[in-house]
Amino acid sequence: MKAVKKMAGAAAITLALASAGAVAHPLWMLPSEFNLSTDEGHWITVDATASHGVFSFDKPVSLNNVTIYLPSGERQRMGSYYKGQRRSVFDLQLNDLGTYKVELRTPERYMTRYVVGGRDTQRRIMANKQQAATQLPDDARDVVTMAMQNVSVFYVSQKAPTQEVLAVTGQGFEMDAITHPSDIVVGESATFRFTFNGEPLVDAPVEVVPHGTAYRSSRQQIDLVTDAEGRVSFAPEMAGPHLLSANVRFEGDGVLADEVGVNFLFSFEAIPE
C-alpha cells in the first residue's frame, strides 16, 4: 500500500469512517479453536466469508491471499480449500508450539467516482488515477479515486503463547497487539494499537461485537475511538468469539489514489474468568 501524505503540522494520521459501499463486504475468518493445550500436532478448521453480519455466513471468498505465520515468524502459504455457496473453508495443521497468525490481505483495488451532466449523474469506473485519466469523459468533475483493501486476521496458540508473530513492520495498515490475542480475558482490559506506515491512527472508530447476535435483540457492541497513540482499550463482558472491526478512510498518495479505504476485521476469543 502506498504511503499516506502527512498533513502539514500533523504528527499523526487522522481517520474517519469509510462509507459502507467503499470497501464492499467485510471479510472475516473464524477458526474452530483459538487456544489449544495439547503438546501434539492438531488440526483446526477455519470458516471465511464476506458478510456484514457478525459470524453469519453470506458470500464465499477466495483464500488465495491467505498467509500463515508460524510461531517462528516464518511464512507459509495455505494449501487447498473448499469454496461453497455461502462460505469458504480450510484446515490448518498446528505442529509447532506457540502462536500462529493467519492473515487475509486482499490486493488493493481502485475505484474512481465522478459526476457528469447537468443533473450531476454519479458514475464510477474501476481504475486508479492514472488509468482513469484516459477513460474519464471530458465533462467529468468531482473526480475522486479511492484505493480499497480488506484485511482479516486471527491468532491461534498451541500451549504457551509466543511473541514472534506479533511483530509489526511499519508498512501499511497494522494492528499492534499490546495485549496478546491469546490472553484476552472476560472482565480484564485488553489494548491494541493501530498504525499506518508506522504512524499512529488517531480518532479512528473501532467496534467490538461478541458472537451470537442472531440470538439476541441487541448487538452489545463496544464503540471505541483510538487515542493520540492510536490505542484502544476495552474489557469484554462475554466469553467466546468476538469480532473487532475498523472501517477507515484516510488520505492517499495523490499518484494512484486520493483516498485509501481499509476494512479491517480481527477475530478473537475472550476467555472466561
C-alpha positions in Angstrom: 0.0 0.0 0.0 1.3 3.5 -0.9 2.4 5.9 1.8 -0.1 8.5 3.1 0.6 12.2 2.6 1.2 13.7 6.0 -0.9 16.8 6.8 1.1 19.9 7.4 2.0 20.3 11.0 0.3 17.0 11.9 2.4 14.4 13.7 -0.2 11.6 13.3 -2.8 10.4 10.8 -6.4 11.1 11.5 -9.1 8.8 10.1 -12.8 8.9 9.5 -15.4 6.2 8.8 -15.4 5.0 5.3 -18.8 4.6 3.6 -20.2 1.1 3.7 -20.0 0.7 0.0 -16.5 2.0 -0.4 -14.8 -1.2 0.7 -17.6 -3.6 -0.1 -18.4 -6.6 2.1 -16.2 -7.1 5.2 -14.2 -10.3 5.1 -13.8 -12.3 8.3 -12.3 -15.6 9.3 -13.4 -17.7 12.3 -11.2 -20.7 13.5 -12.8 -23.7 15.3 -10.3 -23.1 18.2 -8.2 -20.1 19.3 -6.3 -21.8 22.2 -5.0 -25.4 22.4 -3.4 -27.1 25.4 -2.1 -30.2 23.6 1.6 -30.9 23.0 0.9 -32.9 19.9 0.1 -31.8 16.4 -3.5 -30.7 16.0 -5.8 -29.7 13.1 -8.2 -26.8 13.3 -10.8 -25.8 10.6 -11.4 -22.2 9.5 -14.6 -20.6 8.1 -14.3 -17.5 5.9 -17.0 -15.3 4.4 -17.9 -11.9 3.1 -20.7 -10.7 5.4 -21.9 -7.5 7.1 -23.2 -9.8 9.9 -21.1 -10.9 12.8 -20.2 -14.6 12.3 -23.1 -15.1 9.9 -22.3 -16.6 6.5 -23.2 -14.7 3.3 -20.8 -15.0 0.4 -17.8 -17.3 -0.1 -14.4 -15.7 -0.7 -11.2 -16.5 -2.4 -8.5 -17.6 0.0 -5.6 -17.3 -2.4 -4.2 -14.3 -0.4 -4.2 -16.0 3.0 -0.8 -16.1 4.6 0.1 -18.3 7.6 2.8 -17.1 10.0 4.4 -19.9 12.0 5.4 -19.4 15.7 8.9 -18.8 14.4 7.7 -15.9 12.3 8.3 -17.8 9.1 5.6 -17.6 6.4 3.9 -20.4 4.7 1.2 -20.5 2.0 -2.1 -22.1 2.7 -3.0 -25.4 1.0 -6.2 -26.3 -0.7 -9.6 -25.0 0.4 -13.3 -25.5 -0.3 -15.4 -22.7 -1.7 -19.1 -23.3 -1.1 -22.1 -21.2 -1.8 -22.0 -19.1 1.4 -18.6 -19.6 2.9 -15.1 -20.9 2.2 -13.4 -23.4 4.5 -9.8 -24.6 5.0 -8.0 -26.8 7.5 -4.8 -25.8 9.3 -2.4 -28.2 10.9 -0.6 -26.9 14.0 2.7 -28.8 14.5 4.7 -26.2 16.4 4.2 -24.9 19.9 3.4 -21.2 20.2 1.3 -18.6 18.5 0.3 -18.7 14.8 -1.0 -15.7 12.8 -3.4 -16.2 9.9 -4.0 -13.1 7.7 -6.1 -12.5 4.6 -4.9 -9.3 3.0 -6.6 -8.6 -0.4 -4.7 -6.8 -3.1 -5.6 -3.1 -3.5 -8.5 -2.3 -5.8 -9.1 1.2 -7.2 -12.4 2.9 -7.8 -12.7 6.3 -9.4 -16.0 8.1 -8.9 -17.2 11.3 -10.7 -20.3 13.2 -11.8 -21.3 14.2 -15.3 -24.2 16.2 -16.9 -26.5 18.9 -15.8 -28.2 16.5 -13.3 -24.9 15.6 -11.6 -25.2 11.9 -12.5 -22.9 9.9 -10.3 -20.7 7.3 -12.1 -17.7 5.2 -11.3 -15.0 3.1 -13.0 -12.7 0.5 -11.5 -9.4 2.3 -12.2 -6.6 4.1 -10.4 -5.9 7.8 -11.1 -3.5 7.2 -13.9 -5.8 4.7 -15.6 -8.9 6.8 -15.1 -7.2 9.8 -16.7 -7.5 8.1 -20.1 -11.1 6.8 -19.5 -13.0 9.7 -18.0 -15.4 11.7 -20.2 -14.4 15.3 -21.0 -17.2 16.7 -18.8 -16.3 14.6 -15.7 -16.0 16.6 -12.5 -15.7 16.0 -8.7 -13.3 13.2 -9.6 -12.0 11.2 -6.6 -10.0 7.9 -6.7 -10.0 5.5 -3.8 -7.7 2.6 -3.1 -9.6 -0.2 -1.3 -8.3 -3.1 0.7 -9.7 -5.8 3.1 -7.6 -7.1 5.9 -8.8 -10.0 8.1 -6.7 -11.7 10.8 -6.8 -14.1 13.7 -4.3 -15.8 16.0 -4.2 -19.3 17.5 -1.9 -20.5 20.2 -0.8 -24.1 20.9 0.3 -24.3 24.6 2.1 -21.2 25.8 1.6 -18.0 23.6 4.7 -16.6 21.9 5.5 -13.1 20.6 7.2 -13.6 17.2 4.1 -13.2 15.0 3.0 -10.1 16.8 5.9 -8.0 15.5 4.9 -5.1 13.3 6.7 -4.0 10.2 5.9 -0.3 9.9 4.5 -0.9 6.5 0.8 -0.3 5.6 -2.1 -0.7 7.9 -1.2 -2.8 11.0 -2.6 -3.7 14.4 0.0 -3.9 17.2 -1.3 -6.3 19.8 -0.3 -4.8 23.1 -2.4 -7.5 24.8 -1.6 -10.9 23.4 -4.6 -12.1 21.5 -4.5 -15.4 23.4 -4.6 -13.5 26.7 -7.9 -11.7 26.3 -10.0 -12.4 29.4 -13.5 -11.5 30.3 -13.6 -8.5 32.6 -10.0 -7.6 32.0 -8.8 -4.7 29.9 -7.2 -5.5 26.5 -5.3 -2.9 24.5 -4.5 -2.7 20.8 -2.7 -0.1 18.7 -3.4 0.8 15.1 -0.9 2.4 12.7 -0.4 3.1 9.0 3.2 3.1 7.8 4.3 3.2 11.5 2.3 6.3 12.3 -0.5 6.1 14.9 -4.0 6.2 13.6 -5.7 8.9 15.6 -9.5 9.2 16.2 -10.2 6.0 14.3 -13.6 4.4 15.1 -13.3 0.8 16.3 -16.2 -1.6 17.1 -16.1 -4.8 19.1 -19.1 -7.2 18.9 -19.4 -10.6 20.7 -20.8 -13.7 19.0 -24.4 -14.7 19.0 -26.0 -11.5 17.5 -28.6 -13.7 15.7 -29.9 -14.9 19.1 -30.4 -11.6 20.9 -32.1 -8.2 20.3 -29.0 -6.1 20.9 -25.6 -6.3 19.2 -24.0 -5.5 22.5 -21.2 -3.7 20.6 -18.5 -1.7 22.2 -17.8 1.5 20.4 -14.3 2.9 20.7 -12.1 5.7 19.3 -8.3 5.5 19.1 -6.3 7.9 21.2 -3.3 10.1 20.3 -1.1 6.9 20.3 -3.5 5.0 18.1 -4.6 2.8 21.0 -8.0 1.4 22.2 -8.7 -0.5 25.4 -11.8 -2.5 26.3 -12.9 -5.2 28.7 -15.1 -7.9 27.1 -18.1 -8.9 29.1 -18.9 -12.2 27.4 -16.8 -15.3 26.8 -16.3 -16.7 23.4 -15.5 -15.3 19.9 -15.6 -11.6 19.2 -15.2 -9.5 16.1 -13.2 -6.3 16.2 -13.7 -4.1 13.1 -12.3 -0.8 11.9 -13.7 0.6 8.6 -11.5 3.6 7.9 -10.5 6.1 5.3 -7.5 8.4 5.0 -5.5 10.5 2.5 -3.8 8.7 -0.3 -0.6 9.3 -2.1 -2.1 11.5 -4.8 -0.4 9.5 -7.6 -2.7 6.4 -7.8 -5.3 7.4 -5.3 -6.7 10.4 -3.5 -8.1 8.3 -0.6 -7.3 4.9 1.0 -10.1 2.8 2.5 -9.2 -0.2 4.7 -11.8 -2.6 6.1 -10.0 -4.4 9.0 -11.5 -7.3 10.9 -9.9 -9.2 13.8 -11.5 -12.3 15.2 -10.5 -13.3 18.7 -11.7 -15.2 21.7 -12.4 -13.8 25.2 -11.5 -16.4 27.8 -13.8 -16.9 30.8 -12.5 -15.5 34.1 
